[in-house]
Amino acid sequence: MGWLYAGVMSLLLLGPGAVSADCDWPAWQRFRQDYISEQGRVIDPAGDRHVTTSEGQSYGMFFALVADDRDTFERLLRWTQDNLAAGDLTARLPAWLWGRNERQQWTVLDPNSAADSDLWLAYDLLEAGRLWQNRRYRVLGTLLLQRIAREEVADIPGLGPMLLPGKVGFAREQDWTLNPSYLPPQLLARFAGFDGPWQAMQSGNRRLLLEAAPVGLVPDWVVWQPSRGWLPDPKAGSIGSYDAIRSYLWVGMLADGDPDKAQLLSHMKSMVELTVARGMPPERVDVLTGEASGSGPVGFSAALLPLLQGTAAAEVQRRRLAERPAGERGYYDAVLTLFGEGWDQRRYGFNRAGELLPNRGDACTSSR
């Protein structure tokens, strides 16, 4: 009777209108057609380079999991392991960038890791193992999470254990470079039940999202110095843009019962106010002065839908998405649309424990 209990609990968690019948997800079907090769490679066509990142692979696996697309999930996993991890994800973290080199050979272009992608890969595998009752995925996800803890986490003075953006290049003698968008709080909640630094990391991650955004606007990159606190990154400055947009997305999608959600939503109201006043999200903000510039692409509108719930601006952004959907060469817009609009259409959610709640019933076609 375990399957019956699990099914009933899933419906209760998803709320009224959730049923067990499958439903199509046109945005996922377009993404699979436009960006995923037959071999399982997510291709970013920007600049005609047609590169693949570990980010794209991990996001693709998440969307395949939401859509219950087991064949695509397995193809994406196999390509990732074979090409980014030299055939063994249990032995090494995946390289973050793959493409064509100067000799016109398709190969790894940068062997460094990308910690956000690695965490999403671990999450995808753990949740696929849970939802699909697949022991291989559970074991691989657990081993990958352990390797992330060993190779991409630093015990930072004044903060405690924190996720570094990659294995190499972000920790120096007196300061550490961090990216607030790299660690969604719901993923940390899911990992908190595993051995390692994850539970202890939750307080530092909350501080990062709050303290590095003094006026409620999140930076793309930030530096921590124990003697001076949070400082602008020397390269990126005090700008929040294409990375930071994901921080608002993750916070907006937190479960209603999450203990940090109310505080984080209240702190990030500056982005809501800017979007309401301008009619669309800004492309760039100065996180110290609050100055905004440019018009964010359509993916930004999708990413902010969870944060905008209950405001008139949410419907304005839905209309913008309907009128200007992400095109076949807009990989990042398409990704943000699948995340934000997919959540807004009730295709999935998260519970307080960070578990994925896919909804493949009738309710997935109606906005929240």
Secondary structure, DSSP 4 states (H G I P E B T S, - for coil): -HHHHHHHHHHHHH-TT--SS----HHHHHHHHHHB-TTS-B-B-GGG--BEEHHHHHHHHHHHHHTT-HHHHHHHHHHHHHHHSTT-TTTSPPPSEEEE-TTS-EEEEE----HHHHHHHHHHHHHHHHHHT-HHHHHHHHHHHHHHHHHSEEEETTTEEEE-SSSSSSB-SS-EEE-GGGS-HHHHHHHTTSSSSHHHHHHHHHHHHHHT-TTS---S-EEEETTTEEEEBTTTBTEESTTTHHHHHHHHTS-TT-TTHHHHHHHTHHHHHHHHHHSS-EEEEETTT--EEEE--HHHHHHHTTTTTTSHHHHHHHHHHHHS---TT-HHHHHHHHHHHHHHTTSEEE-TT--EEE--SGGGGS--
